[in-house]
Amino acid sequence: MLNKIPLFRALKHDRWVRPYLKRYRWTLLIAIFLGICTFFCAGALMFTAGYLISKSATHPYNILLVYVPIVLTRAFGIGRPAFQYAERLTSHNWVLKMTSNFRKQLYDSLEPDAVFLTGKYQLGDILGILAEDVSHIQNLYLRTIFPMMVSWGLYVIIVVGIGIISPLMGLWLFVLLALMIFAVPFWSILVNGARQAAEKKQKNALYADLTDNVMGVMDWTFAGRGDAYVKGHQEHENQLIATKAAMHRFELFRDFVQQLVLLAIAVSLIIWGAETFGGVHGPNTNWIAAFVLAIFPLDEAFAALPAAAQETNIYTDSLLRLNNLNHPQKAVDHQLKLTAPYQFDVKDLHYTYPKTNREILKGINLTIHQGEKIAILGRSGSGKTTLAALLRGDRHPSSGTVTLNGVPTAKFGDQMADYLGVMNQSPYLFNTTIANNIRLGNEDATDDQIWDVLDRVNLKGMVEALPKGLDTMVDEAGLRFSGGERHRLSLARILLKDSPVVLFDEPTVGLDPLTEQDLIDTILTQLKGKTLIWITHHLQGIDQMDQVIFLEDGQLTMQGTPQELAATNQHFRELKAADEGRL
């Protein structure tokens, strides 16, 4: 039966969670043993209390017949919370040790391919892997596996214990308890598991529909179809409410069935006790209350199993998603050592986005020599940013090659930062000091080196005028600085890193013409002699480039020096005239 449950099928071929079961098996066994002891003490407490109450109502032949149950009642009363506390400490310690190693394994698996994740997963999937899935695995043990194993242990103890006294009664309890421990949870998985999957699908559809329609609410309004939007949204919401209501009704009915089984066990024990231990005036009738009362605390051990089993669908999704990741990769134990001159070679490059199967680059051939300044032009969506990602090594080509000194750029990983610096159109400044922000380029840089690069980007005077100088807090996202100042601080990082190649991805977007030209002049002056790759749709400063290429629909449609293109290419002249406002 267990093989029919998706969770156990997922665990059968799991390579993420199962290894820790073996590594920490003794701690796991101790936690399960303490859990069994907790419920054993709870049942034994009620057993001795039932015997004591019944015995105290009759004339005892010996004071020990009352005194011993009193002592046992106190012992089991103290033992229950003591064992429970020890079990919680042990089980949570086990889970925290397991998840600590599990997180490390997870990050070791994700980190080498971190830059490629967006090609495989949506942002929500990545966040789910890093946050929700680890919590689900933690809950899998605390809410499902631990209670399940403890209930199995109690099941064996009860059936064997009663079976020794009465094999027939032991067989009957074997059947009734099996209903509570196995049948009802499995029934819950089959019925509500499907509804959980439907609920998840309906929620996702509702979120997507709501987001899409809210973003386009003005179009709905202008089209005079606001009522249609509201009606459609309410229909989807009603479907979700109906699914939740069906789940709730089933849970109520399931709990009722479970209580009926518990009632059947209690009635069976009363009948069995009356027949086994004599008539009303028999000397052993005190045992009837003891056996009946002992079963009630065990309801706490069994009652939560159906709800826990029902959640296995959530845990199964997490296990499958984790096992679909690549195997954890070992850190690269060698450094790629390249020597100048540094040259990028792009040969017959094709790239297709995995999610949409849209080919964005189609047979690009390009060589970028050391010290060359190249501008990559093109409309939005033409493939400029994708080409930049391939040059950085952030993506793998679908076909063709992108190499730096003959080494595929995707093999560099973090080492690419030693050869290629990047300035984006919106440089990010962290909510820490100016010095810490600039030291991202070189964490070992001295204050003198920081002042030097600030001087080179014309920010030294501005920073010196601040009350705390380099220790001035930047504020979140660098909001205390203008756009031009944020770009210059980003340039200071690049200068501190001193990479031989610098890639600029739309670095002057949003700047006024004077600030833009001033920044371009600073960049070209301070990075003289370095290879500059300038991705832009704006032609400001284009005449200072050594090579210009134009991407359109994923193909190179224009390539040459600015002077050559100005003399021979009508399209380039039109672009330049439009950019300068002459059209």
C-alpha positions, 0 to 999 in steps of 0.5 A: 500500500505504501508504494501507492502513496506518491510520497513513498514513491518519491522517497524510493528514488530520492537522493536528497533526504534518504542519505540523512536517515542513514547518517543520523539513524541513531538519533532518529531511533532515540527520538522515536523511542522517546515518542513511544515512551511518551504515549506509553506513559500517557496510556499507563497513567490512565490505566493505573488511574482507572485501576486506582479509582475502581480499587479505591471504591472497594474494600482493599485486602491490602494497603499495597493494592492502593499505594502501589497504583498511587506511586505508579500514577505519580511516576507515569504522570511525571514520565509523560511530560519528561519523555515528551520534552526529551523527545522534542529536544531529540527530534528537533535536534535531529531535524535541525542537523539534517536540514543544516546539512541539507541546506548546504547541499542545496546551495552547493548544488545551486551555486555553480549554476546560479546564473543559469537558473533563470533559463530553467526556472521562474523566479517563484520556483527558485524562491520555492526551492530555497525557502518553502521546500526546505521547510516542507522537508522539515515538516515532513519529518516533524509532522508525518514521519515521526508521528507515523513511526511512533504510532506504528510502535504503539500499534505493535505494543498494544496488539502484542500486549493484548494478544498475549492476554487474549489472541482473539481480542488482539486480532480484533484490535489489530483490525480496528487500529489498522483502520485508524493508522493505515486505512483512514490516512490512506483514504484521506490521501486519495480523496483530499489529495486530489482536491489539494492538487486542484486547489493549488492549480486554482490558486495559481490560475486565480493569482495569474488572472488577477495580476493580468487583469489588474494590470490591464484594468484601465483597458477593461474600464475603457472597453466598458467590460468592467462587470465582465471582469468582476464576474469572471473573477468571482467565478474562479473564486467560487470554484476555489471556495467550493474546493475548500468547502469540499475538503472541509466537509470531508475532513469533518466526516473523516474525523467522525469516522475516526471517532467511531472507530475509537468508540468501537475500540472502547466498547470492545474493551468494555465487553472483553473486560467484562467477560475476561475479568469476571462478573460485577462482584468478581475480584478483578473487575477493577481491570475493566476501567483500567483497560478502557481508560488507557485507550483514550490518550492514544487517540492523541497519537493516532488522530493527527495521522490523516491530516499529516498523511494528506499533506504528503502531496505538498511534501512530494512536490518539494521532493520531486522539485529538489531531485530534478535539480542537478547533483551537487557539484564540487567546487572547482579546485583549479583556477583558470589562468589566462594571459594577455592578450584577451580575445572573445570569439563568437562563432556561429552562435545560436541561442533559444530560450528554453521556456518559449523555444524562441530563437533570439540569436541566429548564427552570430560571428564576432571577434573582439580584440584586446583594447578594442572598443565595440558598440552593440546596437539594436532595438529592444528584443533584438538579442543585445542583452542575451549576447551580453549574458553569453559573453559573461558566461551566464548562459550556455549557447544552444549551438555554436561557441562563445570563448575567451582565449579559447575557453568557453565563457560558461566554464568560468563561473565566478572567475569571469569577474577576474577578466570581465567587469560589468556596469548595468543601466541601474547600478545597485548600491547597498544600504551600507557605507560608501567604502563597503559599496566600492570594496565590492570590487576588491574587498582588500582595498585600502582607504587610500585606494578607494580615495584614488578611484573616487578621484578618478571618477570625479567623486572625491570632492563630493564624498569629502564634503560629507560629514562621515566621508567614506563611512557615510551610509548610502541608504537603500538602493543608493537613493541619496545619490543622483543617477550620474553619481550612482553610475560613477560609484559603480565605475569606481568598483570597476576601477578597483577590480581592474578587470581587463574587459568591461561590459556596459549594458545601457549604462547611460539610460535615464541620464540627461545629455550633459551628464551622459556625455560627461560619464562617457568621457570619464569612462573612456578616459579612465578605462583607456587601453581596456577592452570596452563592450558597449551595449546600447540603443543610444548613439551618444559617443558612438564616434569614439568606438572602434567597431559598431555592430547592429543586431536585428532579429537575432542577426548581424545586419551591420558591422564596421567602424563608425567612419565606414558605416557613416560613409557606406550605410544609409541605415546607420546615417539615419539612426545617427541623425534620429539620435541627434534630433536631425530627423 
